[in-house]
């Protein structure tokens, strides 16, 4: 008679949920290894998505030129904070207790920022509270980089040092803005952002091997894109709750959904991400997401306005620029990412077609005032559906969406269609 197998007991927390694991430079790992987002990173994204949603709600409340300008400016600032934490996690995340506590505190700070967003968007104050929250977010990030500088060596330490000096200086500018009046406060914000955006260029060049973990970075941006897109659709649905729909409203709503679905389709199936494997040029992928995410968020709010205004004879300027301008921003962003691939050129059909789609969106936004909402939504849906069909029919030697380039691509700092599995 065979003795029964011993019962294995699994105790929750036995894996070290409160463990302390010093950061390490993870870009030196096997480039063929796929690394995915952690559950905590996804939780982190939702707080940022809430802040983006608050920005979009302010646009829908008052779709004027000044409000749209504030929307773009504040969205860049908020997305940049998300990017800073994403890039840190991509290189140094060990998902230990200190890292989780720091990011949890950053989430609270972002929530505080979101609370101040409506007042800032309306131009009724709130800028001090916004700046205080943003300083807290950045100080926590600096603490994480200081910890990385202490524990890692070589390229990782040099990278951390560049960020500590650069982001330390711009964080000081954000801190100084708390004690200065408007409009000097906003000028300091703009200057700090310009300096911030320049810092990663020399920082990435300190890494002699792989600059990022490609599989993780592409997934993180893809996840955030789909969260923002989902929030946009959800906001549109919530915004028309209680609205008395007509037949035109239903048709316009269906067309807006078709556009949202097509944007998702193009992004995930037809976007070439090989630029991420080209060293510091991979920043094209990172920076292009500013306009891409702003466009998606704007499209969602514009959709809500166009649906509610379906019975009207024309579409308002704010709704046109939010919806069609959002699609144009999306297309231009993907064109920039596509052009970053080593194998493409200005004559590449996919690149040219995305420029054409952007031109159609901008034309509808600028000159679509005489068009009825149904025709406006129909033309925009036809344009994006045509783009999807065109890109889907391009040869397989065209678009590439690699999870990670082949190992030999890292030795050259590039990834080409020939080296991507």
N, C-alpha and C positions, 0 to 999 in steps of 0.2 A: 504494500500500500504506500503510495507516494505521499510524503508529508506536504501539507499545504504551504504555499509560498508565503513568506512573511509579508505582513501588511505594511505598506509604505505610508507613513503619515506625512501629510503636507501641511505645514503650519504657515498661515498667512504672515507675511513679513519675514519669513526665514531667509528670503533672498536679499535682505538688507535694505528695506525701504527707507531706513534712516541712515544709510551708509554715507561715509565721507570718502569721495574718490577724487583726488586732485585732477585738474584738467590736463589734457594732453593734446598735442596737435594731431588731429585725426585725418588731415589731408595726406599724411604719409602712409596711410593704409593701402591695401591692395586696391588699385583703381577698378578692378573688375567686381569688387564687392558692392552689393546694393545696400544702401542704408536708407531707412525710412523714418518718417516723422514719428515722434513719440506721442503718446496720448496727451501728455502735458503740453506739448507744443500746440496741439489742436485746440486744447482748452484756452491757451494763450491767444490764439487767433480770434476766438469768438469775442473777446473783450475789445480788440481792435475793430472788429466788424461792427460792434455796437457803436463805437465812436464814428465810424464811417456812416453808419445809418443815421446818426444824429445830424451829421453834416448834410446828408441828402434830404432829410426832412425839412431842414431850413430852406433849402433850394425850392422845394415844392411849396412851401408856405409863401415865399416871395421870390419868384423866378426873375429877378431883375439883374442888370449888368453887374452892379457892385456886389450883389450876393453871389453871383456865379464866380466872380473874381476871388472873393474870400473863400468860396468853396474849394477852388483849385489850389489856392495857397495853403490853406489849412490841411487839405487832404495830403499834399506833398509832405508837410511836416509830420503828420501822423503816420503815413506810410513809411517815411524815413525811419521813424523810431522802430517800427516793426522790422524793417530791413536790417537795422543795426543789430537787433537781438537775433535775427535769423542767421546773419553772417557769423556772429559770435558762436552760436550753437552749432553751426555747420563745421566749425573748426575745433572748438574746444569743449563741446557739451559732453559731460559724463553723466548727466541726469541724477546727480547726487543731491543730498539734502540742502547744501548751501546754494547750489544753482536753482533749485526749486523755490527756496525761500526768497531769493533775490528776484526771480521772475514773478513770484506771487505779489511781492511789493510793487513791482513795476505794473502789474495788472491793476492794482488799486489806484496807482497814479494815473494810468490811462482812463480808468473809470471816472476819476476826478476831472480829467481833461474833458471827457465826454459831457459831463454835467455843465461845464462852462461853454460848450460849443454853441448852443442856441443864442446866448447873449453876445458872444463874439461875432457870430454870423449876422446878427441883427444890428451890430454896431452900437450896442448898448452896454458896453463894458465887458467884464469877464476876462479881459486879457491878462490881468495879474494872476488870477487863479489858473488860467491856462499855462502861463509861464512857470508858475510854482510846480505844477504837475509835471511839466516837461523837464524841468531841472531835476526833479526826483527820479524820473525815468533814466536820465542820462547819468546821474551820479551812481545809480545802481549798476549801470552798464560799465562805468569806469571801475567800480569795485571788482566786477567780474574779470575785467582785463588785467587789473592789478594782481589778482589771484593767479591768472594764467601766466603773467610775466614772472611771478615768483616760482612757479612749478615747472614751466617748460624751458627749453634751451634752444639755441640755434635759431632757425628761421622763425619759430613760434615766438620766441622772446623778442626778436627784432620787430615782428609784426605787432605784437602787443605794445611795444614801446612807441611805435609810430602812432597808434591809436590813442594811447594814454596822453601823449603830448598834444596831438591834434584835437581830439575830442575834449580834452581837458580845457584847452583854450576856448573852444566854442561854447562849452558848457558855462564857462565864466561869462561869456557874452550873454547867454540866456539868463544867468543869475543877475547880471547888471541890469538887464531889461526890466526886472521886477521893480527896480527903484527909479526908473526913468519914466517920464510921461509919454503919452502918445502924441505925435506919430514917431518919436524917436525910438520907442519900444519896438514898433513893427519894423523899423529900419534895421535895428540890431538883430532881429529875428532873421531878416532876409540876408544880411551879411553872414551871420552864423551858418545859415543853410548853404550859401555859396561856398564857404570855406569847407564845410562838412563834405560836400559832394566832390571836392577836389582831393580830399585826404585818401580815399581808397586807392587812387591811381598809384602813388608811390608805395603805399602799404602792400598792395598785391604783388608788386615787383620784388618785395623782399623774400618772397617764397620762390625758391629755385625749382621746386618740383610742381606738383599739382597745387593750384591756387585755392580750389574748393573741392568738396566732395560733391561731384556732379549729380549723382542720383538723388541725394538729399535735397540739394538746392532746387533742382527742377521740380521735385515733388512739393516742396514747401511753397514755392510760388504758385504752382498749380492748385494747391489746396486753398491758398488764400484767394486766388482768383475765383474759384467756384463758390467760396463762402460769400465774397462780395457780390457775385452775380446772383446767388441765391437770396441774399439780403435785399437786392434790388427788386427781384421778382416778388418777394414777400412784402416789401414796402409798398409796391404797386397794388398788390391784393388788399393789404390792410387799408391803404389810402382810399380805395373805392368802396370799402365796406359801407353799406347803407345807401350807396349811390343808386339812383333809379336808372337801371340800364335800359337803353333803347337797342334796337337791332344794330344800328351803326356802332354803338358802344361795344356790343359783343364782338362784332367783326374786328373792330380796331384792337380790342383786347387780345383776340386770337392772333392777329398779325404781330402784335408786340411780343407775344410769347414765341412765335416763330422766329423772330429776330433774335431773342435771347437764346433759344435753342441752337440757332445757327452759329452764334458767337461761341458758344460752348464747343460746338462740333469743330469749328475751325481751329480754336485754340488747342484742343487736346489731340486732335487727329492730324492736323496739317501744319502745325507750327514747328519750324526748324529750331532746335535748341543747341545745335553743335557749337555755336559761338561760346557757350559756357566753358568748353574745354580749351579755349584759346588764350589762356593766361589772363592778363589784365584786360584784354579785349572782352572778356566775359562780363565786364561791367556794363556793356551795351544791353545785355539781357536784363540786368538788375535795374538800370535807369529807365529802360523802355517801359517798365511796369508802372512808373509814375503815371504817365498819360494813359496807359492801358486800363489800369484800375480806376482812374478818374473817369475815363470814358464809360466804363461799365456802370459805375455808380451813377453817373449823370444820366445814362440811358434809362436806368430804372425809374428815376424821378421824372424824367421827361415822359416816359410811357404813361405814368399815372396821370399827368396833366393832359396828355393827348386823349386818353380814354375818357376822362371826365369832361373834356371839351368836345367830344365827338359830335354832339348835335350842333355845334357852332359852325359858321360858314368858313372859318379859317383857324389856323393854329398860331398861338401867340409866339412871340420871339423867344421868350425864355424856354418854353416847351420845345421849340424847334432846335435851339442850340443845345439843350440838355440831351435830347434824344438823338437827333441826327448828328450833332457835333460829337456826342459820345461815341457813336459808331465810327466817325471819322478818326477820332483819337485812337480807338482800338486798332483800326486798320493801319494807321501810320506807325504805331508801336510795333505791330507785327512785321511791317515792312523793314523797320530798322533792325529788328532781330534777325530777319531773313538775310538782310544784306551783310550781317556780321559773319555769316558762314564763309569759310575760305574759298569755296568752290563757286559761289554765285557772283553776279555782276549786276550793274544797273540795267542791263537788258534782259534779265531773268524774267520770264513771264509772270511768275508768282509775285515777284517784287512789284512789277509794273501794274498788275491787276489790283494789288492792295493800294497803290497810290491812286488808281482810278476810283476805287471804292471810297477812299477818303475824300476825293474831289466831289463825288456824288453826294456824300454826306454833308460836306461843307456848303455845297450849292443849295441843297434842300434847306439847310439851316439859315442861310443868308437870304435866299430868294423864294422861300416856300410860303410866304405870308398870304399869298392869294390862293393857296391850295387848301381844299377841305381836309379835315383830319383823316377821313377814310382814304383819300387819295394819297395823302402824305405818308401814312403808315404803310399803304400798299406799295408805293414806290420804294420805300426804304427796305421793306421785306423782300421785294423783288431783287434789289441790288445785292443784299447779303446772301440770298439764295443763289443768285447767279455766281457770286464769288465762291461759295461752297462748291457748286457744280464745276466751276472752272478749275479750282485747285484740286478737286478730287480726280479730275481727268488728266492731270499732269503726269508725266512719266515718273516711275519710282526713283529715278535718279535725281528727282527734284527734292521735295520736302523731306526732312529727316527729323524724327523726334526721339533721339536716343536717350535711354536712361543713363547711360555712361558710354563714352567713347572707348575704343579698344585700347589696351595697355600701351601700344606703341605710340598712340596719339599723345600721351603724356610726356614722352621723352622729347617730342618736338614742340609741345605746348599747343598743338592744334588737333582738331578732329575733322575729318573729311568724310564724305559719303563712302569713300572706298574703305575707310578704317572702321566705320560704324557697323556693328554686327546687325 
